[in-house]
Amino acid sequence: MQHNIPVEQLGAQAPAMAEAISACVHCGFCLPACPTYQLLGDEADSPRGRIVLMKAVLEGSLPAASAQPHIDRCLGCLGCVTACPSGVKYGELLSGYRARTAPAARRSLFDTIARALSHAVLPRPKLFRMAALAGRFAQPFAPALPRSLRAMLELLPARLPAAVHLPAVSPALGTRRARVALLAGCAQQVLAPEINAATVRVLTRNGVEVLVPQAQGCCGALAIHTGAAPQARQYARNNLAAFPADVDAILTTAAGCGSGIHDYPLLFAGTAQHAEAQAFATRTCDVTVFLDRLGLVPLPAQAQTRRVAYHDACHLSHAQGVRAAPRNLLRQIPGLTLLDLPEGELCCGSAGTYNIEQPHLAQQLGARKAGHVRASAAQIVAMGNIGCMVQIERSLGASGSVPAVRHTMQILDEAYRESVT
């Protein structure tokens, strides 16, 4: 697609944005892969439609406010990237565009408050835990609140699990095969801290020494996703300094975090830290990818069989290209039957804080995903992202179906600890 974007005037991310626009041939292969187009059927709410809108804004022929509702409705799931035969890097265009336009975007008072609360609370686990506990007392008043604030309260679990402390160093069991550093995440530490504990147990069982840098913080994914680039760079710089260089890999257990770290090179484009950010991103991978490459210690015979449906988190499958590794690991559990879900490429509606900012569309996508899980007759639905877990568990509860929602590492951990006696 030809354009007249003044690249030299739009900063370091402009070349990547212009390249993505140039690569789009408007073929429409992205349409079936786009959740909002599937729901709304509006060209402006499709990837190619949004590319046209962003192009017009960057060229100066369309006010950003005219495009904003359609850009805000984009989940950033990157299903279009997987579907695109032309290799359009839509994620780089979207991130750069939001970083350029989001600070000046006008939203309702309550949407602005909800976004500010998300940015202030979610990246800080201790504050998030306190806010979640306080929020439970406000839940009876949720129906009287504005849409976005009501959505925040409705996503809170009925009971918060106890906090789990992760040692700074967990030695490998037996011969050490590798040494890694683990990103603990933010929301995951509050909503499902057992995921990190299970991950450490599985890694050490497989001969991996696990470091948990105590100075680490938020990866910056939420800030990147919403266009708050300065805040995202601040979080990223902290992690660049906090993680040691002498490890075999930096591991993530949340798809959103892994995707966020892989955006560091774009975030630091044109700065003195670009090479450092690139090296950090290259050393980072999802824990399932690392274990699949390393090879699992054989799992014991199991006392029961399991039917497990696997849900592809968008920021694992589309953003990082990770599809085979978690399935390879789960298939090694004796007695486990692994099922793929219909429309597995479509987002569940979580998408960072999308289920707070666009709750109506998120609920429709969640119900659609829950219907596929229910139809599979699975006992467990597995995935690799805390946001998906919250969204799907809530959607399954609303549908009256209650298969267990588990992280891939929790299922592996349970399999190692359960054996026929």
C-alpha positions in Angstrom: 0.0 0.0 0.0 1.5 3.4 -1.0 1.7 6.1 1.5 2.8 9.7 2.1 3.8 9.4 5.7 6.5 11.9 6.8 8.7 9.2 8.3 11.5 11.6 9.2 9.2 13.7 11.3 7.5 10.9 13.3 10.3 9.5 15.5 12.3 6.3 15.8 9.3 3.9 15.4 8.1 5.6 12.2 10.1 3.4 9.8 8.5 0.2 11.2 5.0 1.7 11.0 5.6 2.8 7.4 7.0 -0.6 6.5 3.9 -2.4 7.9 1.6 -0.1 5.9 3.6 -0.6 2.7 3.5 -4.4 3.1 -0.3 -4.5 3.3 -1.9 -5.4 -0.1 -5.5 -5.2 1.2 -6.1 -8.9 0.4 -8.5 -9.6 3.2 -6.9 -12.9 4.5 -6.9 -11.2 7.9 -10.7 -10.8 8.1 -11.6 -14.3 9.4 -8.8 -14.1 11.9 -10.0 -10.8 13.5 -12.3 -11.2 16.5 -13.8 -7.7 16.2 -14.5 -8.2 12.5 -16.1 -11.5 13.3 -18.4 -9.9 15.9 -19.1 -6.5 14.2 -18.7 -7.1 10.5 -17.4 -3.6 10.0 -14.5 -3.0 7.7 -13.2 -0.2 10.0 -13.0 -2.8 12.8 -10.8 -5.2 10.7 -7.0 -5.2 10.5 -6.9 -3.9 6.9 -9.5 -1.2 7.7 -7.5 -0.1 10.8 -4.3 0.0 8.7 -6.1 2.4 6.3 -7.2 4.5 9.2 -3.8 4.7 10.9 -2.2 5.5 7.5 -4.6 8.4 7.1 -3.9 9.7 10.6 -0.1 9.5 10.1 -0.4 11.2 6.8 -2.3 14.0 8.4 -5.5 13.6 6.3 -7.7 12.2 9.1 -8.0 13.4 12.8 -6.8 10.8 15.3 -10.2 11.2 17.1 -12.0 9.9 14.1 -10.0 6.6 14.1 -9.8 6.2 17.8 -12.9 4.1 18.5 -11.8 1.6 15.9 -8.3 1.5 17.2 -9.5 1.2 20.8 -11.6 -1.8 19.8 -8.5 -3.6 18.4 -7.5 -6.3 20.9 -3.9 -6.4 19.7 -4.2 -10.2 19.6 -2.2 -10.4 16.3 -4.3 -13.1 14.8 -4.0 -11.1 11.6 -0.2 -11.5 11.7 -0.5 -15.3 11.7 -3.0 -15.1 8.8 -1.2 -12.5 6.7 0.5 -13.9 3.6 2.4 -10.7 3.0 4.1 -10.6 6.4 2.6 -7.4 7.6 4.0 -6.6 11.1 0.7 -5.2 12.3 1.9 -5.3 16.0 4.8 -2.9 15.3 2.4 -0.5 13.5 -0.2 -0.7 16.3 2.3 -0.2 19.1 4.0 2.7 17.4 0.7 4.3 16.5 -0.8 4.0 20.0 2.4 5.4 21.5 2.0 8.4 19.2 -1.7 9.0 19.7 -2.8 7.6 23.1 -1.4 10.5 25.2 -3.6 13.0 23.5 -6.7 10.7 23.1 -9.9 11.9 24.8 -11.9 9.3 26.8 -14.8 9.6 29.2 -14.0 10.5 32.8 -14.7 7.0 34.1 -12.7 5.3 31.3 -9.8 7.6 32.1 -10.1 6.7 35.8 -10.2 3.0 35.0 -7.1 3.2 32.8 -5.2 5.2 35.4 -6.1 2.7 38.1 -5.0 -0.2 35.9 -1.6 1.5 35.2 -1.1 2.4 38.8 -2.2 -0.9 40.4 -1.7 -3.9 38.1 2.1 -3.5 37.8 2.6 -3.5 41.6 1.7 -6.8 43.2 1.5 -5.6 46.8 -0.7 -2.6 45.8 -2.8 -4.9 43.6 -3.4 -7.3 46.4 -4.6 -4.5 48.7 -6.8 -3.0 46.0 -8.3 -6.5 45.2 -9.1 -7.1 48.8 -10.7 -3.6 49.1 -12.6 -4.2 45.8 -14.3 -7.2 47.1 -16.2 -5.0 49.6 -17.3 -2.8 46.7 -18.6 -5.7 44.5 -22.2 -5.4 45.8 -22.3 -1.9 44.4 -20.9 -2.9 41.0 -24.2 -2.7 39.1 -24.5 1.0 39.9 -21.0 1.8 38.6 -20.0 2.9 35.1 -19.1 0.2 32.6 -15.3 0.1 33.0 -15.2 0.4 36.8 -17.9 -2.3 37.0 -15.8 -4.6 34.7 -12.8 -4.2 37.0 -14.8 -5.4 40.0 -16.5 -8.2 38.2 -13.1 -9.7 37.2 -12.0 -10.0 40.8 -12.0 -13.6 42.1 -14.3 -14.6 45.0 -11.2 -15.5 47.0 -7.6 -14.3 46.7 -5.0 -17.1 47.1 -2.3 -16.6 49.7 0.9 -15.0 48.5 3.7 -17.3 47.6 7.3 -16.4 48.3 9.8 -17.5 45.7 13.4 -18.0 46.9 16.1 -15.9 45.2 17.8 -19.2 44.2 16.2 -22.7 43.9 18.9 -25.3 43.2 18.5 -28.0 40.6 17.6 -31.5 41.8 20.4 -33.9 40.8 22.8 -33.0 38.0 22.4 -29.3 37.0 21.5 -29.2 33.3 20.9 -25.4 33.0 20.6 -22.2 35.0 17.8 -19.7 34.3 16.2 -16.5 35.6 12.4 -16.4 36.1 10.2 -13.4 35.5 7.6 -13.6 38.2 5.0 -11.3 36.6 2.6 -8.9 38.2 -1.1 -9.9 38.2 0.0 -13.6 38.3 1.7 -13.1 41.7 -1.7 -11.9 43.1 -4.3 -13.9 41.2 -2.5 -17.2 40.8 0.9 -17.3 42.6 0.9 -21.1 42.5 1.8 -20.9 38.8 5.3 -19.6 39.7 5.7 -22.1 42.5 4.7 -25.0 40.1 7.1 -23.6 37.5 10.1 -23.6 39.9 9.2 -27.2 41.0 9.1 -28.5 37.5 12.3 -26.7 36.4 14.3 -27.9 39.4 12.9 -31.5 38.9 14.4 -31.2 35.4 17.8 -30.3 36.6 17.4 -26.5 36.2 18.7 -24.0 38.8 16.2 -21.1 39.0 17.1 -17.6 39.9 14.3 -15.1 40.8 15.9 -11.6 40.7 14.5 -9.7 43.6 14.9 -6.3 41.9 12.7 -7.2 38.9 9.4 -5.5 38.3 6.7 -5.2 35.7 7.8 -6.1 32.2 5.9 -3.1 30.8 3.5 -5.1 28.6 0.4 -3.2 29.8 2.1 0.1 29.1 3.2 -1.0 25.7 -0.3 -2.3 24.9 -1.9 1.0 25.7 0.6 3.3 24.2 2.3 4.5 27.4 5.8 4.2 25.9 7.7 6.3 28.5 6.3 4.3 31.3 7.1 1.0 29.4 10.7 2.1 28.9 11.0 2.8 32.6 9.9 -0.7 33.5 12.1 -2.2 30.8 15.2 -0.4 32.0 14.6 -1.7 35.5 14.5 -5.3 34.2 17.5 -4.8 32.0 19.5 -3.9 35.1 17.9 -6.5 37.4 18.4 -9.7 35.4 21.9 -11.3 35.4 23.7 -11.9 32.1 25.2 -15.3 33.2 22.1 -17.4 32.8 21.2 -19.8 30.0 17.8 -18.1 29.5 15.3 -15.7 31.0 11.9 -17.5 31.3 8.4 -16.1 31.3 5.2 -18.0 32.3 2.7 -15.4 31.0 2.2 -14.9 27.3 1.6 -11.2 27.7 4.9 -10.7 29.6 6.9 -12.7 27.0 5.4 -10.7 24.2 6.1 -7.5 26.0 9.8 -8.3 26.4 10.0 -9.2 22.8 8.8 -5.7 22.0 11.8 -4.2 23.9 13.9 -3.7 20.7 11.1 -1.7 19.1 10.6 0.2 22.3 14.2 1.3 22.4 14.6 1.9 18.7 17.0 4.8 18.0 18.3 4.8 21.6 21.7 3.9 23.1 20.0 0.9 24.8 18.7 -0.7 21.6 21.4 -3.4 21.4 21.0 -4.2 25.1 17.2 -4.5 24.7 17.7 -6.7 21.6 20.1 -9.1 23.5 17.7 -9.3 26.5 14.7 -10.1 24.2 16.8 -12.8 22.4 17.6 -14.5 25.7 14.0 -14.5 26.8 11.5 -17.3 26.0 8.4 -19.0 27.3 9.1 -21.7 29.9 7.5 -24.3 27.7 9.8 -23.5 24.8 12.8 -23.9 27.1 11.6 -27.2 28.6 10.7 -28.6 25.1 14.3 -27.9 23.9 15.9 -29.2 27.1 13.8 -32.4 27.2 11.6 -33.5 30.1 12.7 -35.9 32.8 10.3 -38.8 32.2 6.9 -38.4 34.0 5.6 -41.1 36.3 2.7 -43.3 35.5 -0.6 -41.6 36.6 -3.3 -42.7 38.8 -6.0 -41.3 36.5 -6.6 -40.3 32.9 -7.3 -36.7 31.9 -9.0 -35.0 29.0 -7.3 -31.7 28.5 -8.3 -29.0 26.0 -5.5 -26.6 25.1 -6.2 -22.9 24.6 -3.7 -20.9 22.5 -3.0 -17.6 24.3 -2.8 -15.0 21.5 0.5 -13.5 22.8 2.0 -16.9 22.9 0.8 -18.3 19.6 0.5 -15.2 17.4 3.0 -12.8 19.0 5.7 -15.4 19.8 4.9 -18.2 17.4 4.7 -20.7 20.3 2.2 -23.5 19.5 4.0 -26.8 19.5 6.0 -26.6 22.7 3.2 -26.7 25.3 1.5 -29.4 23.4 4.7 -31.5 23.2 5.1 -31.3 26.9 1.5 -32.1 27.8 1.5 -35.1 25.5 4.3 -36.6 27.5 2.0 -37.0 30.5 0.8 -40.7 30.7 -2.9 -41.0 30.4 -3.5 -37.5 29.1 -5.6 -37.0 26.0 -4.9 -33.6 24.5 -7.7 -31.8 22.6 -7.6 -28.7 20.3 -10.5 -26.3 20.5 -12.4 -25.0 17.4 -11.6 -21.4 16.5 -8.4 -21.8 18.5 -6.9 -18.9 16.7 -9.5 -16.4 18.0 -8.9 -14.4 21.1 -10.8 -15.2 24.3 -11.4 -11.4 25.0 -8.8 -10.9 27.7 -6.1 -9.0 25.7 -4.4 -7.2 28.6 -7.1 -4.8 30.0 -9.4 -5.1 27.0 -12.0 -6.9 29.2 -12.0 -3.8 31.3 -12.0 -1.2 28.6 -14.3 -3.0 26.1 -16.3 -5.4 28.4 -19.2 -5.9 26.1 -17.1 -7.3 23.2 -14.8 -9.1 25.7 -17.8 -10.9 27.2 -19.0 -12.0 23.7 -15.6 -13.5 22.9 -15.4 -15.1 26.3 -18.8 -16.8 25.9 -17.8 -18.0 22.5 -14.5 -19.5 23.8 -16.4 -21.1 26.8 -18.9 -22.7 24.5 -16.0 -24.4 22.6 -14.5 -25.6 25.9 -17.8 -26.9 27.1 -18.5 -28.8 23.8 -15.1 -30.5 24.1 -16.1 -32.3 27.3 -12.7 -31.6 28.6 -12.0 -32.0 32.3 -9.3 -29.4 32.2 -8.5 -26.5 29.9 -4.8 -25.6 29.8 -3.2 -22.4 28.7 -0.1 -20.2 29.2 -1.4 -16.8 30.2 -2.9 -15.5 33.5 -5.2 -13.0 31.6 -6.7 -15.8 29.6 -7.2 -17.9 32.7 -9.2 -15.2 34.5 -11.3 -14.5 31.4 -12.0 -18.1 30.5 -12.7 -19.1 34.1 -15.2 -16.2 34.4 -16.8 -17.1 31.1 -17.1 -20.8 32.0 -18.7 -19.8 35.3 -21.2 -17.7 33.5 -22.1 -20.6 31.2 -22.6 -23.0 34.1 -19.8 -25.3 33.0 -16.9 -25.9 35.4 -13.9 -27.7 33.8 -10.8 -26.8 35.8 -8.7 -23.9 34.3 -5.0 -24.6 34.7 -1.7 -23.3 33.5 0.4 -25.7 31.5 3.1 -25.7 34.3 0.5 -26.5 36.9 -0.6 -29.6 35.0 3.0 -30.7 34.6 3.7 -30.1 38.3 0.7 -32.2 39.3 1.7 -35.0 37.0 5.2 -35.1 38.5 3.8 -35.2 42.0 1.0 -37.7 41.2 2.0 -41.3 40.5 0.5 -44.8 40.8 1.2 -46.2 44.2 
